[in-house]
Amino acid sequence: MLRKLLIGTALASTFAFSAHAADVKEVQMLHWWTSGGEAAALNVLKEDLSKEGYAWKDVPVAGGGGDAAMTALKAMVAAGNYPTASQMLGYTVLDYAAAGVMGDLTETAKKEGWDKSVPAALQKFSVYDGKWVAAPVNV
């Protein structure tokens, strides 16, 4: 469940910040969903994770249509301080996957049938080297 986060109008991906990422009980989520409606929708995800026993740590970065958040993400990754998950757009997911810093969501994807339920156009930005690295969500 920890790695069952996000994509939709955007992509959110988990980072392989340690060998024991699945043992983490707090999800640190970098995103730019900061408007009233977006924040309210994001609360649904927070509540779902809470029911699964996970704490949620918001890392909101407002402004720039995500540019400021991607700058923050780049700095966090460079410092070795990876968030558990991040909202991303399209090819950015694949760039981070190619760099070897993305988590593997394939087990969850198989259990939930993402190969059949996620449109091919979104899979193009969600699967890297045969592994799911991003998950669908619409906020």
URHU-V722020 format. One record per backbone hydrogen bond with DSSP energy under -0.5 kcal/mol. NH is the residue of the N-H (numbers start at 1). CO is the residue of the C=O. Records with the same first field share a line. If there is no record, write none. Layout:
BEGIN
NH: CO  CO
END
This chain:
BEGIN
4: 1
5: 3
8: 10
11: 88
12: 6  135
13: 86
14: 133
15: 84
16: 101
17: 15
21: 18
23: 20
24: 21
27: 55
28: 26
29: 27  57
30: 28  85
31: 29  59
34: 32
39: 35
40: 36
41: 37
42: 38
43: 39
44: 40  41
45: 41
46: 42
47: 43
48: 44
49: 45
50: 46
51: 47
52: 48  49
53: 50
54: 49
55: 25
57: 27
58: 56
59: 29
61: 31
66: 63
67: 64
68: 63
70: 66
71: 67
72: 68
73: 69
74: 70
75: 71
76: 72
77: 73
78: 74
79: 75
80: 77
81: 76
82: 80
84: 28
85: 28
86: 13
87: 30
88: 11
92: 89
93: 90
94: 90
95: 91
96: 92
97: 93
98: 94
99: 95
100: 97
101: 96
103: 14
105: 103  132
109: 105
110: 106
111: 107
112: 108
113: 109  110
114: 109
116: 113
117: 113
118: 114
119: 117
122: 119
123: 119
124: 120
125: 122
126: 123
127: 123
128: 131
131: 128
133: 126
134: 126
135: 6  12
137: 7
139: 137
END
